[in-house]
Amino acid sequence: MKLIQGTAALLLVGVGLLLLANRTEPISPALARLSPLPPTPLDPTNRWADDARAVRLGHWLFFDPRLSLDRSVSCATCHDPSLAFTDGKPLAQTLGVGTRKTPTILNTAHSRWYFWDGRADSLWAQATEPIENPLEMGMNRLALAHRVYAETDLRDAYELLFGTLPPLHLSERFPANARPIPDDPQHAHAVAWQGMRDTDRQSINRFYSNLGKALAAYERQLIRAEAPFDRYVTALAAGQGDGDGHLSDSAVRGLALFLGRGNCTTCHNGPTFSDLEFHNNQVPTADGRPPLDPGRFEGARIVKASPFNGAGPFSDDNQGAAAARVRRLKTDSMSWGEFKTPSLRNLKGREPYFHAGQMADLESVLHFYSTLEGASGQSHHQENVLKPLDLSPTESADLLAFLESLEGRALDPHLSVPPAGPMHK
C-alpha cells in the first residue's frame, strides 16, 4: 500500500466518504471503483478456459505429483489451499529454494500479468513454467509428454479433450528428455530439443500449452468475492447509510484513511485492489543489502520472447487485446526493481508478505509504510511520491480492520481437494 499525502487525497475523501452518511446521496465514485469484483473475465487466448472437461482435468493435474520429476511435488505443494493457495514461506521451496515468495492464485484470473515480475501474460502460460523450473518441479516437456502418454488415466483424459497425442513411441523423433533452454544452449536437454524436427517441437509445445490451459481452467474457478466490504458498499448504494453494519466502526475509519490521507488507491485501486501493474516502492530486502532482483525489467523481456504469450502461435487469439498488450510492451531500465502490485483481497493466510516474504505480518507491512523504516533507498528507479504517513496506533488498527474486511466468501470445498479422477462425468 502506498501511503502518501496530498490535496487530491483529501478532496477524494471530502467528496466521497463524507457523503456516505446521507441516505439521499449516491455512493462516491471512489467506492464505486472498488466494488463489486466483476465476473471472471473471458480469456480468448485459451479456448478451453471455461470448458468443464478442461476444468476437471486441470483440477486433477493441480494436485497430481506426476507433473514433477520425482513424483513428489504438485502445484498444490506450493499453492496450498489451506494457506490461501500459497505456502507460508518467505521463498518458494520444493526441489530447491527459489528467489521469490509463492504468490496466491486466488482471484488471479482478473490479472493481466503473472508472477511477481510479470513474465507470463496468462494463467495458462504461467502454469507451464513451474513444471520445468529445476527449483520447483524439475520436469521437462518431453519427459512429461512421455509420462502422460504412458499413464492411461492422463492419456485418456488428455486425448478426450485435446485430441491424439504425438507418436511418442517413436524414440528417434521424441527423445526421453528435451526442452528449450535459451540461456544454456549446450545443456543436454537443449541440444536434444534442437535436434528434433521443427514440426515435432511444435507438437510438443502444443501439448505443453494444452496442459497449461487445462490448469488455467481450474484456477479460474478460484474466486473469492462478496467480502464484507462489498456487502457494505451494496448496502450504501441501496440507501442504508450505515452500510447495514457490514463494517465495524474501526473498519469504516480505516476505509476513510485508505481513500484519504493514505491515498492507497494510487496503486491498490479497482475491484481487485490492485492496478495490476508494477512499482518499485523501496521495500527492504530480506538481508538488508541493496536490491539485486531486476523484477519487471527482466520479466518484460521474458514475456515478450515467450512462444506462449498472447501473441504467440499457441494463443487462441493471437491478434486480440492480449497480443496487442505484449507487442507494445516496453523493456527499459525504468522498470528495474519493479514488482507487481498484489491484490489486497483475501490477505489472510498469505503471510509473509511482499515479493521475497520480507514482512512477517500485516502489522509489519503497515509499520513500514507508516515509517519507511529500512527502506532500500535509491535504486535504478523507485516511487518518488512515497512518504511516511506516521500512523498512530489507532490508525494502524483501523487500517488493519479495513483490510480484514476484504476477505471473500469461502470457496466451494470441493475445489480445495483433488477430484475423483481427471475426466469430467
C-alpha positions in Angstrom: 0.0 0.0 0.0 1.3 3.4 -0.9 0.7 5.8 1.9 1.3 9.3 0.6 -0.1 12.8 1.4 -1.7 15.2 -0.9 -4.6 17.5 -1.5 -6.0 15.1 -4.1 -6.4 12.5 -1.4 -8.2 15.0 0.9 -10.6 16.0 -1.9 -11.3 12.4 -2.6 -12.4 11.7 1.0 -14.2 15.0 1.3 -16.3 14.5 -1.8 -16.6 10.7 -1.2 -16.8 9.3 2.2 -18.4 12.3 3.9 -21.5 11.8 1.7 -21.9 8.2 2.8 -23.8 9.1 6.0 -26.5 10.8 3.9 -29.0 8.3 2.7 -30.2 10.5 -0.2 -26.7 10.8 -1.8 -25.2 8.1 -4.2 -22.1 6.3 -3.1 -18.9 8.1 -4.0 -17.0 7.3 -7.3 -14.1 6.2 -5.1 -16.1 3.4 -3.6 -17.9 2.5 -6.8 -14.5 1.8 -8.4 -13.6 -0.7 -5.6 -16.7 -2.9 -5.6 -18.0 -5.3 -6.5 -15.5 -7.8 -8.0 -16.9 -8.3 -11.5 -17.5 -11.7 -13.2 -14.3 -13.5 -14.1 -13.1 -12.0 -17.4 -13.0 -14.1 -20.6 -9.7 -15.3 -21.8 -9.8 -15.5 -25.6 -6.2 -16.9 -25.7 -7.5 -20.1 -24.1 -10.4 -21.7 -26.0 -10.8 -24.2 -23.2 -10.8 -21.6 -20.4 -14.5 -22.3 -19.4 -14.8 -25.9 -20.7 -16.0 -28.2 -17.9 -13.8 -31.0 -19.2 -10.7 -28.8 -19.0 -11.7 -27.6 -15.5 -11.8 -31.2 -14.3 -8.5 -32.2 -16.0 -6.8 -29.1 -14.7 -8.2 -29.7 -11.2 -6.8 -33.2 -11.3 -3.4 -32.0 -12.6 -3.1 -29.3 -10.0 -3.0 -32.0 -7.2 -1.1 -34.6 -9.3 2.6 -35.0 -8.3 3.3 -36.9 -11.5 3.9 -33.5 -13.1 7.2 -33.3 -11.2 10.4 -35.2 -12.0 10.4 -37.4 -8.9 6.7 -37.5 -8.5 6.9 -35.7 -5.1 5.7 -32.2 -6.0 2.3 -30.9 -7.3 1.1 -27.4 -7.9 -0.7 -27.7 -4.6 2.6 -28.2 -2.8 3.3 -24.5 -3.1 -0.2 -23.3 -3.7 -1.7 -24.9 -0.6 -5.5 -24.4 -0.4 -5.3 -24.2 3.4 -2.8 -21.2 3.1 -4.8 -19.1 0.6 -3.1 -21.1 -2.2 0.4 -20.0 -1.0 3.0 -22.0 1.0 3.6 -19.8 4.1 7.3 -19.5 3.4 9.3 -16.3 2.6 10.8 -18.0 -0.5 9.3 -20.8 -2.6 10.8 -24.2 -1.7 10.3 -27.6 -3.2 13.1 -29.3 -5.0 15.2 -26.2 -4.3 14.8 -22.8 -2.8 13.6 -20.0 -5.1 14.3 -16.3 -5.1 10.8 -15.0 -4.5 7.7 -15.8 -2.5 4.9 -18.0 -3.8 2.1 -15.7 -4.8 -1.5 -16.6 -4.2 -3.6 -17.8 -7.2 -6.9 -16.7 -5.6 -8.7 -14.2 -8.0 -5.7 -14.2 -10.4 -8.0 -14.8 -13.3 -8.5 -11.0 -13.0 -4.8 -10.3 -13.7 -3.2 -9.4 -16.9 0.4 -10.2 -15.9 1.6 -13.2 -13.8 4.5 -13.8 -11.4 5.9 -11.0 -9.4 7.8 -9.8 -12.4 5.0 -10.3 -15.0 7.0 -12.8 -17.1 3.8 -14.5 -18.2 0.7 -12.8 -19.6 -2.0 -15.5 -19.0 -2.8 -18.1 -16.4 -2.1 -20.9 -18.9 1.3 -19.5 -19.8 2.1 -19.1 -16.1 1.2 -22.7 -15.4 3.8 -24.1 -17.7 6.8 -22.5 -16.1 7.0 -24.1 -12.6 6.8 -27.6 -14.2 10.2 -27.1 -15.9 11.8 -25.0 -13.2 14.6 -27.1 -11.7 14.0 -25.5 -8.3 10.3 -26.3 -8.4 9.0 -29.4 -10.2 12.2 -30.2 -12.2 10.4 -31.8 -15.2 11.0 -31.1 -18.9 8.3 -31.1 -21.5 9.4 -34.2 -23.4 9.6 -36.3 -20.2 6.2 -35.0 -19.2 4.7 -35.9 -22.6 6.1 -39.4 -22.3 4.7 -39.7 -18.8 1.2 -38.6 -19.9 1.5 -41.0 -22.9 2.3 -43.9 -20.6 -0.2 -43.2 -17.8 -3.6 -44.4 -19.0 -5.8 -42.1 -17.0 -3.9 -39.0 -18.0 -3.6 -40.0 -21.7 -7.4 -40.8 -21.9 -8.4 -37.5 -20.3 -5.9 -35.5 -22.4 -6.9 -37.1 -25.7 -10.7 -36.8 -25.0 -10.2 -33.0 -24.7 -7.4 -32.1 -26.9 -7.1 -34.9 -29.5 -4.4 -37.5 -30.1 -1.0 -37.1 -28.6 2.1 -37.1 -30.9 3.5 -40.6 -31.7 5.8 -40.5 -28.6 6.7 -44.2 -29.1 8.9 -43.1 -31.9 12.0 -42.5 -29.8 14.2 -41.4 -32.8 11.9 -38.4 -33.1 10.9 -37.9 -29.5 13.8 -38.2 -27.1 13.2 -39.1 -23.4 14.2 -35.6 -22.2 14.3 -32.3 -24.1 13.2 -28.7 -23.6 14.3 -25.3 -24.9 16.8 -23.5 -22.6 17.7 -20.2 -24.3 20.2 -19.3 -21.6 22.1 -22.6 -21.7 22.0 -23.9 -25.3 24.7 -26.5 -24.5 22.6 -28.2 -21.9 21.8 -31.8 -22.9 18.0 -31.1 -22.9 18.5 -28.1 -25.1 20.7 -30.0 -27.5 18.1 -32.8 -27.7 15.4 -30.2 -28.3 17.3 -28.5 -31.1 17.9 -31.9 -32.7 14.2 -32.6 -33.1 12.2 -31.8 -36.3 10.5 -28.4 -36.2 7.1 -30.0 -36.6 7.7 -32.3 -33.7 8.9 -29.5 -31.5 5.7 -27.6 -32.3 3.5 -30.7 -31.5 5.2 -31.0 -28.1 4.8 -27.3 -27.4 1.1 -27.6 -28.3 0.8 -30.5 -25.8 2.6 -28.5 -23.2 0.5 -25.4 -23.7 -2.7 -27.5 -23.6 -1.8 -28.8 -20.1 -1.3 -25.1 -19.1 -4.7 -24.3 -20.5 -6.3 -27.1 -18.5 -4.6 -26.0 -15.3 -5.8 -22.4 -16.0 -9.4 -23.6 -16.5 -9.3 -24.9 -12.9 -7.5 -21.9 -11.5 -10.2 -19.6 -13.0 -12.6 -21.2 -10.5 -10.6 -20.0 -7.5 -12.5 -16.8 -7.0 -13.3 -15.4 -3.5 -15.6 -12.3 -3.8 -18.5 -10.9 -1.8 -16.4 -9.7 1.1 -18.0 -7.7 4.0 -16.6 -4.6 2.3 -18.6 -5.5 -0.9 -21.8 -6.0 1.2 -21.2 -2.7 2.9 -20.9 -0.9 -0.5 -24.0 -2.6 -1.7 -26.0 -1.6 1.3 -24.8 2.1 1.0 -25.9 2.0 -2.7 -29.3 0.8 -1.5 -29.7 3.8 0.8 -28.6 2.2 4.0 -26.4 4.9 5.4 -24.7 2.7 8.0 -23.8 0.1 5.4 -26.2 -2.3 7.2 -23.5 -3.0 9.8 -21.2 -4.9 7.4 -18.2 -3.0 8.6 -17.2 -2.1 12.1 -16.6 1.5 13.1 -12.9 0.8 13.1 -13.0 -0.6 9.5 -15.0 2.4 8.3 -12.4 4.7 9.7 -9.7 2.5 8.0 -11.6 2.9 4.7 -11.6 6.6 5.1 -7.8 6.6 5.8 -7.3 4.2 2.8 -9.0 6.6 0.4 -8.0 9.8 2.1 -4.7 10.6 3.8 -3.2 7.2 2.9 -4.1 7.6 -0.8 -3.6 3.8 -1.0 -5.6 3.7 -4.3 -2.6 5.2 -6.0 -1.6 1.5 -6.6 -4.3 -0.6 -4.9 -7.3 0.6 -7.0 -10.1 -1.1 -8.9 -12.2 -4.0 -7.7 -9.1 -6.2 -7.3 -7.5 -3.6 -5.1 -4.5 -3.6 -7.5 -3.6 -1.5 -10.5 -2.3 -4.8 -12.0 1.0 -3.1 -12.8 4.5 -2.8 -11.3 6.2 -0.5 -8.9 9.5 -0.1 -7.0 8.4 1.1 -3.6 11.7 0.6 -1.7 10.6 -2.4 0.4 13.6 -3.5 2.5 15.5 -6.5 1.2 15.4 -9.7 3.3 19.2 -9.4 4.1 19.4 -5.6 4.3 21.7 -5.4 1.3 21.0 -3.2 -1.7 18.4 -4.8 -4.0 19.7 -7.0 -6.8 16.5 -8.5 -8.2 15.7 -6.8 -11.6 12.0 -7.7 -11.3 9.9 -6.3 -14.1 12.9 -5.3 -16.2 13.7 -9.0 -16.8 10.1 -10.2 -16.7 9.2 -7.9 -19.6 12.0 -9.3 -21.7 10.9 -12.9 -20.9 7.2 -12.5 -21.7 8.0 -10.8 -25.0 10.3 -13.7 -26.0 7.9 -16.5 -24.9 6.2 -18.6 -27.6 3.4 -19.0 -25.0 2.5 -15.3 -24.8 -0.8 -13.9 -26.1 0.7 -13.0 -29.5 2.4 -16.4 -30.0 1.5 -19.4 -32.1 -0.2 -21.3 -29.2 -2.5 -18.4 -28.2 -6.1 -19.0 -29.4 -6.4 -15.3 -30.1 -3.0 -14.0 -31.2 -4.4 -10.9 -32.8 -6.5 -9.8 -29.9 -6.1 -7.5 -26.9 -3.7 -9.7 -25.1 -1.5 -9.9 -28.1 -1.5 -6.1 -28.6 -0.5 -5.7 -24.9 2.5 -7.9 -25.4 3.5 -6.2 -28.7 3.5 -2.7 -27.2 5.3 -3.7 -24.0 8.5 -1.7 -23.5 11.6 -3.1 -21.9 13.7 -0.4 -20.4 15.7 0.4 -17.3 12.8 2.4 -15.8 11.3 -1.0 -14.8 14.3 -2.3 -13.0 13.4 -3.5 -9.5 9.6 -3.1 -10.0 7.2 -5.8 -8.8 3.6 -6.4 -9.4 1.1 -4.7 -7.1 -0.6 -7.6 -5.2 -4.3 -7.6 -4.6 -5.4 -6.7 -1.1 -8.4 -9.1 -1.3 -8.1 -12.3 0.8 -4.9 -11.4 2.6 -5.4 -13.8 5.4 -3.1 -16.9 5.2 -0.8 -15.2 2.6 1.8 -14.1 5.1 4.7 -13.4 4.9 4.2 -10.5 2.6 6.0 -8.8 -0.3 7.9 -10.4 -3.2 10.5 -12.0 -1.1 8.5 -12.5 2.1 10.2 -9.6 3.8 7.4 -8.8 6.2 6.1 -11.4 8.6 2.6 -10.0 9.0 0.2 -7.1 8.1 1.2 -5.2 11.2 4.8 -5.1 9.8 3.6 -4.0 6.4 1.7 -1.1 7.9 4.6 -0.2 10.1 6.9 0.0 7.0 4.5 2.3 5.1 4.0 4.4 8.2 7.7 4.9 8.8 9.6 3.7 5.7 11.9 2.2 8.2 14.6 0.1 6.5 13.6 1.4 3.0 16.0 0.0 0.4 16.9 3.5 -0.7 18.0 4.7 -4.1 17.8 2.2 -6.9 17.6 2.4 -10.7 14.0 3.8 -10.4 11.7 4.0 -7.4 8.5 5.6 -6.4 9.3 9.2 -5.6 5.9 10.0 -4.2 6.3 7.6 -1.3 6.4 9.4 2.1 5.9 8.1 5.6 2.4 8.6 6.9 3.2 8.5 10.7 0.2 6.4 11.6 -1.0 6.4 15.2 -1.6 3.0 16.8 -5.3 3.6 16.4 -5.0 4.4 12.7 -2.9 1.3 12.1 -5.6 -0.8 13.9 -8.3 0.9 11.8 -6.4 0.1 8.5 -5.9 -3.4 9.6 -9.6 -3.8 10.4 -10.5 -2.5 6.9 -8.0 -4.9 5.2 -9.6 -7.8 7.1 -13.0 -6.8 5.7 -11.7 -7.7 2.2 -11.9 -11.5 2.9 -14.3 -13.0 0.4 -16.7 -15.8 0.8 -15.1 -19.3 1.2 -14.5 -21.4 -1.9 -16.7 -24.4 -2.6 -14.8 -27.0 -0.5 -14.5 -29.5 -3.5 -12.2 -27.0 -5.2 -9.6 -27.4 -2.4 -9.2 -31.2 -2.7 -8.4 -33.5 -5.6 -11.4 -34.7 -7.7 -12.2 -38.4 -8.1 -10.4 -38.6 -11.4 -9.2 -36.5 -14.3 -12.3 -36.9 -16.6 -15.5 -34.9 -16.4 -18.5 -37.1 -15.9 
